[in-house]
Amino acid sequence: MFGTWLASIKHIGMAILEKVQAWIIAKTKPATDSQVLETARDLLRPKAELVAENALLRQQLIVLKRGVKQPKLTHRDRWLMVLLASKLPNWKQALLIIQPATLLGWHRELFKWVWRRKSDHSGGKPPLSDEIIALIRQMARDNRLWGVKRIRGELLKMGLHVSKSSIQKYIDQVRPPRRTGSTWLTFLHTQAEAIWVCDFIQVTDVFFRSLFAFVIVELSSRRVVHVGVTRHPSDAWVAQQLREATPFGQGPKHLIRDNDAKYGAHFAAVAAGAHIDVITTPLQAPRANALCERFVGSVRRECLDWVLLWGEKHLRRVLHAYVDYFNMQRPHQGLNQRVPIPSNEPVTTVPGDHVVAQPILGGLHHAYAWAA
């Protein structure tokens, strides 16, 4: 009895399952007349629309035939699909490998590219010649205080009409934007003839004792004006060095120094008596006294790093010999390879029989000249 009842339930379940499967197949199977209806609808469509749709489908097939998992579309593929889709009213139905949103993004990119090309300025004044551009750059380099209007005025004096925007463009290429007021570099260039710079050189002798050298250099000529050596650089000693460097009150208009505590009241009094304006560099700004820093570096690299110093007298003798060489024999790049103190003797342009080498500092350096 129970077995018969269980068999009946199983039979009813199988029948229900078969009906459900048949219903699913019927719903998911394409209609047999859909192809006929689509074909009949295509007969009523314009020929140009059919040609565009076929071209769009063909282009997608060409991409799929490239044999890769994710075909890479070139710019030509994208623009061609955008062009063909623009000719179809139902372009979304003709897309197989891309999404409609992707095609719309390509259309926006193409739209930007077309209008960017149309917006390119092709008219206006002819470009400036290389000679005028070089002239503008030269004016900007030689005249650091000149702005756009000043340079434009100079060009107008020569009959050259250049817009302010063009001048500004080429000025920015050769120098940074000018700050308001006079800059430190401009001050050094304009007042170089009236500026001295000073600094200390600290060295150690063979017995590990400290020695100090005080140097004063003229900014315009790179000439070393004075050098003094001591073990105890007090304020009175530094003031005496300045007094010896400015006999009879003959000195510069400005003297640049750092914030060393060795410059005290005595030093300030001597400077005031010689009518010297003492300018103190900012803290932690070695480039403000760059010339003296370069001289200190030259002394160390070319002299002191190669000599064992025995004491104060030895250091004084070595520095005096190097200063004579530095002032009268050593060419300087900042002076176009000239020496700070040129010789009064005429330069021999006709080569002699041989070259004479004069040793400096025991052969550490040499000075060369044609034999008389």
Buried (B, 14 or more C-beta within 10 A) or exposed (E): EEEEEEEEEEEEEEEEEEEEEEEEEEEEEEEEEEEEEEEEEEEEEEEEBEEBBEBBBEBBEEBEEEEEEEBEBEEEBBBBBBBBBEBBEEBEEBBEBBEEEBBEEBBEEBEEEEEEEEEEEEEEEEEBEEEBBEBBBEBBEEEBEBBBEEBBEBBEEEEBEBEEEBBBBBBEEEEEEBEEEEEEEBEBEEBBEBBBBBBBBEBEBEEEEEBBBBBBBBBBBBBBBBBBBBEEBEBEBBBBBBBEBBEEEEBBEBBBBBEEEBBBEBBBEBBEBBEBEBBBBEEEEEEBBBBBBBBBEBBEEBBBEEBEBEBBEBBBEBBEBBBBBBBBBBEBEEEEEEBBBEEEEEEEEEEEEEEEEEEBBEEBBEEEBBEE
